[in-house]
Amino acid sequence: MHQPAWRVTKGPAGHVRESPLNPINLLVVVAGGAFGTVARYLVAVTAGKLLRTSFPWGTIIINVVRSFVLGR
């Protein structure tokens, strides 16, 4: 009988490993991507309105903040 790819399997040394295709893992990645995209859009639009410019300050703000968060 064929098992779905996301099932837990045993590795070469007998260690239990979970496939990255687990539906829960995929759902978490999709939710995080959706949240990040909306947050990025809102910051870019808000920065553009507050600074009254067409220069993409929102994108710069997002990238600088992200660099500090990821580099901690």
N, C-alpha and C positions, 0 to 999 in steps of 0.2 A: 504494500500500500504506500502511495506517494504522500509525503508530509509537506505542508506548506513551507516556504523558504524562511519564514520568520520564527519557526519553532526553535526551541532551545536544543542545542546539540552538544556532543562531547568532542573536545579537541583532541589532538594527537596524544597528549599526556593524560587524558582522562578528565581534564578540567571542563567544567560546564561553561559554555559560552552562548551568548544570545546574539542572534543575527541582528544587524542594524536595520533590517527590513521589518522589524516588529511594528505593528500598527500604532502602538502607543508612542514609540520613538518618532515615527513619521508625523503623528498628530502634534507632538510637542514642537518639532521643527517648523511645521506649517504655522502654528499659532505664534511662535516667536518671530517668524518672518513677517507675518501679517501685522503684528504689533509694532515691530521695528519700522516697517514701511510707512504705516500711518503716523508714527511719531516723527519720522524724518520729514514727511510731507508737512505736518503741522508746524514744526520748527522752521522749515524753509519759508512757508507762507507767512508766518507770524513775524519772522525777522525782516522779510521784504516789506511788510506793511509798517512795522515800527520804524525801520530805517529809511523808508520811502525811497528806495532805490531798486534798480533792476539788477544790480550786481548780486551774485549769489552768496550773500553773507550767511544765509541759513545753512548752505552746504559746508561752508568753511567752519562755522560754529559746530555743526554736527561732527565733522571729521576730527576737529581738535578735541572735542569732548570724548569721542570714541577712542582716540589715541591714548588719552589719559586713563580712561577706564580699562582698556585692554593692556596698558603698560604698567599697571599697578603691581 
